């Protein structure tokens, strides 16, 4: 087994040489004296750890780490500095550094930190590989490691063990059907059928027949009897996608099925018992539809026994590198990777079409790419692509000033993030303060106060 591969980044050449001498008996150590050179090495090489100086003229170590982690989330970093402080240590760890050391650290302390970091990175990659194998074996393609996604999957795993009705909420393209399939496979109904029906795909007159079945001759064109999707899903799960589009007259009949667990086909008198777990999914605000009288309140509460909200891709941007790798991996050919600049563009885009849009963008870029790496010119125009709120905050803040209280530093960053969130909400809502306030979950009065405080023109 070859020794682990380490990249040492420092603009002072004597430091990399010293560390290479200290670690050379156990590790392969490459030395570069600039962050740009480090990015090029990481794009073309396979490293187990990066040791980086904090303060460098071209790009500091934390910014280097941010850019690398966009495409290599499991590559550990140890940040080295000659002027250690609590604030910079906290910032480095918050940004994902495995450890933070003074350059004056002893050889034993350095080696112990390196050993731990390399082992941690190798374990993280192995866990990711095994999890991907398990997911592929189960046919599940929910990819990502963000905290929002982990929390969602933990809830999905809990509800999968029950027969409770589930309501999955989320924008188009976020993967609501995949989550429904995961819930089905994780419970006692896994051996039963999984049936999905798009409630918006058919005319209202045909939805009833599709769901509950019909007898031969029940209506013009009914030349044979049909069992209906509820009976086809018996013993398993029925996903009612776009449940918010179910016509009012069908809502009443759907409520009866949920209450009585029996269906009666159109044009027939025979009642059939069904054992079906119902999962509803929608990109609409059902509670608002209830207030408007367009969706039955009793049906809503029957469906929303266990609501789950799938976050949009812009709220889990840290999952974009894993999703990109997943889409490229499914192609089983060239290209096999994305350059750091192209990944930064992908991470800074708003993704109104969410994961479905990202998949289409990667497929298009892969077709246009001439080499083994997708570069910015291979991507389609991503209108409005820009850094995320956290990246914008970091850019606006610059290097954290030494000697400032941590509370003040965090408060400044929070103000930057809040200002961009408000501006983004206004842009998404075409300048409507009322809609933007609802989107952010605050009152109109609070929203106007924040507009004034941040000097944002409506």
Long-range contacts (C-beta under 8 A, 24 or more apart in sequence): 2-28, 3-27, 3-28, 4-28, 4-48, 4-49, 4-118, 4-122, 5-30, 5-45, 5-46, 5-47, 5-48, 5-49, 6-30, 6-47, 6-48, 6-49, 6-50, 6-51, 6-114, 6-118, 7-32, 7-38, 7-41, 7-42, 7-45, 7-47, 7-49, 7-50, 7-51, 8-32, 8-51, 8-52, 9-33, 9-34, 9-35, 9-37, 9-38, 9-50, 9-51, 9-52, 9-53, 9-56, 9-61, 9-64, 10-52, 10-53, 10-56, 10-80, 11-53, 11-56, 11-57, 11-58, 12-53, 15-53, 15-80, 15-103, 19-51, 19-110, 22-107, 22-110, 22-111, 23-110, 23-111, 23-114, 26-111, 27-114, 27-118, 34-58, 35-59, 35-60, 35-61, 35-63, 35-64, 38-64, 38-68, 39-64, 39-67, 39-68, 39-340, 42-68, 42-72, 42-75, 42-340, 43-337, 43-339, 43-340, 43-373, 47-75, 48-75, 48-76, 48-118, 48-121, 48-122, 49-75, 49-76, 49-77, 49-78, 49-114, 49-117, 49-118, 49-121, 50-75, 50-76, 50-77, 50-78, 51-77, 51-78, 51-80, 51-114, 52-77, 52-78, 52-79, 52-80, 53-79, 53-80, 53-81, 54-79, 54-80, 54-81, 54-88, 54-92, 55-81, 55-82, 55-83, 55-399, 60-399, 61-92, 62-91, 62-92, 62-95, 62-97, 62-394, 63-394, 65-92, 65-95, 65-96, 65-97, 66-95, 66-391, 66-394, 67-340, 67-344, 68-340, 69-96, 69-321, 70-320, 70-321, 70-340, 70-343, 70-344, 70-347, 71-321, 71-324, 71-337, 71-338, 71-340, 71-343, 72-321, 73-145, 73-318, 73-321, 73-322, 74-121, 74-124, 74-125, 74-128, 75-121, 76-117, 76-118, 76-120, 76-121, 76-124, 77-117, 78-113, 78-114, 78-117, 83-402, 85-402, 85-403, 86-406, 87-400, 87-402, 87-403, 87-404, 87-406, 87-409, 88-400, 88-402, 90-406, 91-400, 91-409, 138-185, 139-181, 139-185, 140-178, 140-181, 140-182, 140-185, 141-178, 141-326, 142-175, 142-178, 142-179, 142-182, 143-319, 143-322, 143-323, 143-326, 144-316, 144-318, 144-319, 144-322, 144-323, 145-318, 145-319, 145-322, 146-316, 146-318, 146-319, 148-311, 148-315, 148-316, 149-311, 149-316, 149-319, 152-179, 152-308, 152-309, 152-310, 152-311, 153-182, 155-306, 155-308, 156-182, 156-183, 156-186, 156-308, 157-186, 159-183, 159-306, 159-308, 160-184, 160-185, 160-186, 160-187, 161-186, 161-187, 161-188, 162-187, 162-306, 163-187, 163-189, 163-277, 164-305, 164-306, 165-258, 165-277, 165-278, 165-279, 165-280, 165-302, 165-303, 165-304, 165-305, 165-306, 166-278, 166-279, 166-280, 166-305, 166-306, 166-307, 166-308, 167-243, 167-279, 167-280, 167-281, 167-282, 167-286, 167-303, 167-304, 167-305, 167-306, 167-307, 167-308, 168-279, 168-280, 168-281, 168-282, 168-307, 168-308, 168-309, 168-310, 169-281, 169-282, 169-283, 169-286, 169-307, 169-308, 169-309, 169-310, 170-281, 170-283, 170-309, 170-310, 170-311, 170-312, 171-283, 171-310, 171-312, 171-352, 171-354, 172-283, 172-353, 172-354, 172-356, 173-313, 173-353, 173-354, 173-355, 173-356, 173-357, 174-310, 174-311, 174-312, 174-313, 174-354, 174-355, 175-310, 175-354, 175-355, 176-241, 176-281, 176-283, 176-310, 177-239, 177-241, 177-281, 179-308, 179-310, 180-237, 180-239, 180-279, 180-281, 183-237, 183-279, 184-236, 184-237, 184-277, 184-279, 187-277, 189-235, 189-236, 189-237, 189-277, 192-233, 192-234, 192-235, 192-236, 192-237, 193-232, 193-233, 193-234, 193-235, 193-236, 193-237, 194-233, 194-236, 194-237, 194-239, 195-229, 195-232, 195-233, 195-236, 195-237, 195-238, 195-239, 196-238, 196-239, 196-241, 197-229, 197-238, 197-239, 197-240, 197-241, 198-241, 198-242, 199-240, 199-241, 199-242, 199-243, 199-244, 199-245, 199-246, 200-241, 200-242, 200-245, 201-242, 204-247, 204-249, 204-250, 207-246, 207-247, 207-250, 208-249, 208-250, 208-253, 208-266, 209-266, 211-250, 211-254, 211-263, 212-253, 212-257, 212-263, 212-264, 212-265, 212-266, 213-263, 213-265, 213-266, 213-268, 214-265, 214-266, 214-267, 214-268, 215-265, 215-266, 215-267, 215-268, 217-267, 218-265, 218-266, 218-267, 218-268, 219-266, 219-267, 222-266, 222-267, 225-265, 226-265, 227-265, 228-263, 228-265, 230-257, 230-263, 230-274, 230-276, 231-263, 231-272, 231-274, 233-274, 233-276, 234-274, 234-275, 234-276, 235-275, 235-276, 236-276, 236-277, 237-276, 237-277, 237-278, 237-279, 238-276, 238-277, 238-278, 238-279, 239-279, 239-280, 239-281, 240-278, 240-279, 240-280, 240-281, 241-281, 241-282, 242-281, 242-282, 242-283, 242-284, 243-280, 243-281, 243-282, 243-286, 243-303, 244-282, 244-283, 244-284, 244-286, 244-289, 244-295, 245-284, 248-294, 248-296, 251-295, 251-296, 251-299, 252-296, 254-299, 255-296, 255-298, 255-299, 255-302, 258-299, 258-302, 258-303, 259-302, 278-303, 280-304, 312-351, 312-354, 313-351, 313-354, 313-355, 313-357, 313-358, 314-350, 314-351, 314-388, 317-347, 317-388, 320-346, 320-347, 320-358, 321-347, 323-355, 323-358, 323-359, 324-358, 324-362, 327-358, 327-359, 327-362, 327-363, 328-362, 328-366, 331-366, 334-369, 334-371, 334-372, 335-366, 335-369, 335-371, 335-372, 335-373, 335-374, 336-372, 336-373, 337-372, 337-373, 337-374, 338-373, 338-374, 339-373, 339-374, 339-375, 339-376, 341-375, 341-376, 342-374, 342-375, 342-376, 342-378, 342-379, 344-387, 345-376, 345-379, 345-382, 345-385, 346-379, 346-382, 347-387, 347-388, 347-391, 348-385, 348-386, 348-387, 348-388, 348-391, 349-382, 349-384, 349-385, 349-386, 350-384, 350-385, 350-424, 389-416, 389-417, 389-420, 389-421, 389-424, 390-417, 392-416, 392-417, 392-420, 393-417, 393-420, 415-454, 418-450, 418-454, 419-454, 419-456, 422-447, 422-450, 422-451, 422-454, 422-456, 423-456, 426-456, 426-458, 431-458, 433-458
